Amino acid sequence: MKLEKYYAPEKARLIVEGREYELPILIGEEGEKAIDISKLRSNTGYITLDYGYINTGSCASAITYLDGDRGILNYRGYPIDDLAEKCTFVEVAYLLVHGSLPTVKQLKHFSGLLNKYALIHEDMVHFFDRFPQGSPPMSILSSMVNALSVFYPEMINDPLLQIDMMTARLISKVRTIAAFSYKKAMGHPLVYPRHDYSYCANFLNMMFHTSVAPYEVNPVVVDVLNKLLILHGDHEQNCSTSTVRLVGSAHVNLYASISAGISALWGPLHGGANQAVIEMLERIQHEGGNYRKYIEKAKDPNDPFRLVGFGHRVYKNHDPRSRIIKKACDDVLGALRITDPLLDLAKEIEEVALTDPYFIERRLYPNVDFYSGIIYKAIGIPKDMFTVMFALGRLPGWIAHWKEMWDDANWRIGRPRQIYVGPVTRPFVPMEERGE
């Protein structure tokens, strides 16, 4: 990736110890501005301190544009609304990895690869029997994805030569691994993928089909699952994506890099938010369903309680994904004719929060996590699988970032600096002189 055209003629000026330094300024395609500090330490002897890298750009990327102030999310230049409404997840996965929407021929070829690589090696199936009962599905998923590099080592010599095959293999097999882990947890026989089902229909069938209760594929549920996966496809340099890039920067293979991203997503502050929403609702329901009490607790500055699923660290306006997923939530609940007190409770909380001045003034709108957990519960996905579903959707984004990093002429192995605040140099004390 050549950045020369993005450098502005003007420079930023930094004064350190009375000496002035000029720093290059970059302006991105959407007008976002950055100060290039890549030579700051070599020129000045100083580094920057930025906890959580909130003000630090780690790379230049052409995959996703996100504007939290205006509530914009685009994949490869396409608004998320258009993609969620008009595309399947497989089309968007192709877009993220390859940079353009597929033609009819390209989509047919890519879909064929997904069918071809849907199975996992039978020796890997036995791995499920070795995990202790009740093992977290994300732990299983991370371990199994890492193990794929042993069974499919084609990318060792030239990682980008087989990227189409690797992409299809991962996106297809992770779906199978996720469904198999659920079946093993339930003690049910495994259901293998079918060549005549679409990507999402296949996943639902592998999850819920049994010999005594055949699963009937509902097109509304398939459509909603496509939307959910699309909405989670990528989200710029979040914790898990940055992890994939950081691990991959050491020239680690794609499988191991994705496994690291899965582990990062596992965290409750990242991918576990939709599960936390359902657990919050269950807690409110268990205590009598008095949700107004909890809304008041959320408004009390002296109370640590927070309504999970409201507001977003990046979006200071409506999360553009939440509008899409709210409609999808209504669609799937209507189609399945579900009556669930927990879901009714969620809608009541949402209605109050959307009209309460406290939440409106602070822009604490329901976010994508609030609705996604409700949808997953409605279609039968258990709580401990919610983050696995997140990983399934985010997978094409992780692959796209890994590929982009390997293609980048400006690639450097990730190596953040630090400010040391420990003890100053101390004389060594021999054991016999340290006392008892």
C-alpha positions, 0 to 999 in steps of 0.5 A, a space after each residue: 500500500 503506497 501512502 505518498 498520495 495521502 501526505 499533505 503539503 503542510 506539516 505538524 510542528 512539535 516543540 521538544 526541549 526548545 527544538 522544533 520538529 516537523 511531522 508529516 500529516 496524512 489525510 485519508 479518503 474520508 478526510 480523517 487526519 493523522 500525524 505520522 510519528 513513525 520517526 519520532 523516537 529516532 529524531 527526538 528520543 521521545 515516544 508517545 504514551 497512549 493507553 489502549 491506543 485510542 489516539 494511535 493509528 497502527 496501520 493504513 487500511 482500505 477495508 472498513 471506514 467508521 465514523 462514530 460521530 456521524 454513525 457511518 459504517 462502510 465496508 470497502 466503500 459500501 454502506 452497511 445498510 445496502 450490504 445488509 439489505 441486498 447481500 448474503 453473508 457469503 457475498 460480503 465475506 468475498 467483498 471484505 477479503 477481495 475488495 470487490 463484490 463478486 460477479 455471478 461467476 466468482 460467487 459461484 466459484 467461492 460458494 463451491 469452495 465453501 461446500 468443498 471445504 465444509 467438512 473437518 478432518 475426521 481425526 479432528 472430530 475426535 478432539 471434541 471428546 477430549 475437552 472436559 464437559 462444559 468447556 467454553 465454546 470459545 476455548 474449543 473454537 480457538 483450539 480447533 482453529 489453531 489445530 487446522 494449521 497442522 491438518 492443512 499446512 499448504 500455506 507454509 511456503 507462500 501464505 498468499 498463494 492459496 489465500 482463496 482456498 484458506 479463506 473458504 476453508 476457514 469460513 466454512 470449517 469454523 461454521 462446522 466446528 461451531 455447530 459440532 461443539 454445540 452438538 457435542 455439548 448437547 450429547 446429540 449425534 453430529 449433523 454434517 453439512 449439506 451441499 444443497 443448503 446455503 451457508 446460513 441454512 447449513 449452519 442452522 441445520 447442523 445446529 438443530 436437526 435431529 433424526 427425531 425432529 428434522 429441522 425445517 429451514 425458515 427463510 426469515 431466520 436464514 435472512 436474519 442470520 445473514 444480516 447478523 453475520 454481515 453486521 459483525 463482518 468487520 469493525 475497523 481496528 477493534 481489540 480482536 482485529 488488532 490482535 490478529 494483525 499484531 500476531 500476524 505481524 510476526 509472520 504467524 500463519 493465518 490459522 494461529 492469527 485467527 485463533 488469537 483473534 478468537 481469544 481476544 473476542 472471548 473477553 466480556 468487554 469485547 465479544 461477550 456483550 450480547 451474552 451480558 445483555 441476556 444475563 442482565 435481563 434474566 437478573 431483572 426478571 428473577 428479581 421481579 421484572 421491575 426494570 424501572 428500578 434498574 433504569 433508575 440505578 443506571 441513571 444514579 451516578 453513585 451506582 456502578 450498575 450500567 444497562 448493558 447494550 446501550 451506548 457504544 465506545 466508538 459511536 457517539 450517535 446511533 450505531 448504524 447497525 442497530 437500526 438494521 438489527 432492530 428491524 431484523 429482531 422484530 421480523 424474526 420474533 414475528 415470524 417465529 411467533 415467539 412469546 418470551 417474557 425475557 424478550 418482552 422485558 427487553 422491548 419494554 426497557 428499550 422503549 423507555 430508554 429511547 424516550 428518557 431524556 437521560 439516555 437521549 442527552 447522553 446518546 445512550 441508544 440500544 446498540 447491536 449487542 442489545 438486539 443480537 442476543 435477543 435474536 440468538 435466543 429467539 432462534 435457539 442459540 444458547 447464551 454461551 454460543 453468542 460469542 461464537 456467532 460473533 466470531 463466525 461473522 467477524 472471521 472474513 474481516 480478520 482474514 481481510 486484515 491479515 491479508 492486507 497486512 501481508 500485502 502492505 509494503 509498510 509492514 513492520 512487526 508489532 512492537 509497542 514501546 513503554 514507559 518504565 515505572 519500576 525500581 531504578 537499578 539496584 545492587 544485587 544481594 546474595 541469598 545469604 545476605 537477604 535475611 530470613 
